[in-house]
Amino acid sequence: MLLNLDRARKLMDENDLDAVVASIWENVTYLSDFSYRLVNMWRTTQIYAVLPRQGEPALIVPVMGSLALAETPTWIADVRIYGRFPIVPPAGQELAAGDAALAPWLDRAESSGYTEGIQTLVAVLRDRGLAHGRIGVDEGHMTPELWQRLQAGVPGARLVPAYDLFRAIRMVKTPEEIRRLEEAAHTTERAIKHSAELLREGVSEQELLDAYLTSLVNDGALPGSFLIAVGSRTGAFLPISREARLLRGDIIKYDVGCIKNEYWADMARTMSLGTPNEKARTYYRALHDAHLESMAAIRPGMTVSEVFHRSVNAVRRNGLTHYTRPHVGHGIGVEYYDPPMLRPPLSPGDPDTTLEENMVLCFEHPYYEVGFGGLSVEDTIVITENGVRSFTSLPRELWEI
């Protein structure tokens, strides 16, 4: 199960919520384990998952996605299917095993009686006795019209925005989430290694990206973030270029990731073709040494601002005296940027989050300078009882190719 159920119910108690409703695809997957990205191709498609503080959850799926439940199952028993789609039911013939597994879901779709997702959601809330409850609704995929229709369907309920609550629940990962995140990190590393085999004078950024993406797809992943740059272009966020080609002495920077089994990866490594210049070596050494020193100091119970200040000060102390950053990392999960952000509070009301065991973070020390270039080292780590464990194992030193 992806859902941290104990944490979810604890935070629902603290926020006096009788139920939460997921609407964005990431939160529906998180609550239900059901994953079928094709349904998410249309921004108007409604998919919901309902988690009451007490009682059984429910999953609401459009008919065109319902047959995928045969191969991407959910732990939720109450699955409600809505809508119509011209999928022909079996006409009494004997079906092969794979097709036979689809038939029960097709039967349920044919007999559901629900025509719209919001109508189905209203029915679930009424069936659960929540028509007068306080309900946290993930507003991320809830248009104003849908919100109004939901409120009209349960006029006695109090609906409150809950997208940020879902993010708070997701901060502490379950064992299955940690497994998926680690697998995504390893997939990213393999893709970096595959792409780096092409590093030679004259290779273009586009060729490096093509090799990187090919490795991801062959490894069962989807492209996530991908910043691959060479030379002084590493100092800015520029589109991948077919014309930008690697020269001897250039820096190469990979700041990349992927999506695998619905979970993101994000990491960075820096290389050079031949010997880099003295400035690159000096600056990177400051980043690298501070990265290792700061990562070794992370413990449960530290605040994110403590991690931030320790990290930035370590870089400055190691020689990059003008170093500054808005943050030194972020959480990662079903969203690319999960909380927490490793930064100081932005305002008096902004919480200074305390690190907990089983939080997964992308811990990073990048540097950007237009005209010179960019350097970065970033690892995905999980907070353990006594420190951290890194999912990434590629060398962190400035690679000389």
Summary of the structure (lengths in Angstrom):
residues: 401
radius of gyration: 24.0
end to end distance: 42.4
largest distance: 76.0
contacts: 1344
relative contact order: 0.11
helix: 38%
strand: 24%
